[in-house]
């Protein structure tokens, strides 16, 4: 709770005026169709009317990385074929993809890069790279565990993207990634600032 309050306070009252905040996250997407069965159960009077959605026992999965700025701009998805992401793979993505997108999106303004406390994020080599290449970032001892409400990727973007990406099942990883790219491309280039912690009236430090 202490870390959560500290992080929200930094969002509301940045050290430098006009500081941008970049919220990053990864999510695994599988080939299976995803349906909110609870909604169907609530809408249908008869349980037999609830549509059945077949699920694969061990579906193929792709890890997707993206980032959202505090102004609502969302980065196109980056895909990791290996589901077990280590520090070397994460740093490679930061160096070849994330760094360039943030530089363009920030456009010279001060910024903070936010990530959670996944092992590849908090590895010594990763922290060293972030300190050398990014304007500022959330240190491992700042991020509060189990806090999806502090990241719009968690409480909005992933849900919206999965809803449309997995509206129907995919036959291959390539098809899944193509659908995922299309859904990301269809997102408004600047989402409502009210979705972002620290930018809406409902957020308090």
Helices and strands as residue ranges (DSSP letters): H 2-12, E 20-30, H 37-43, G 47-49, E 61-69, E 78-80, H 87-93, I 94-98, H 99-106, E 111-114, H 119-122, H 124-133, G 148-150, H 152-152, I 153-157, H 158-165, H 173-186, G 193-195
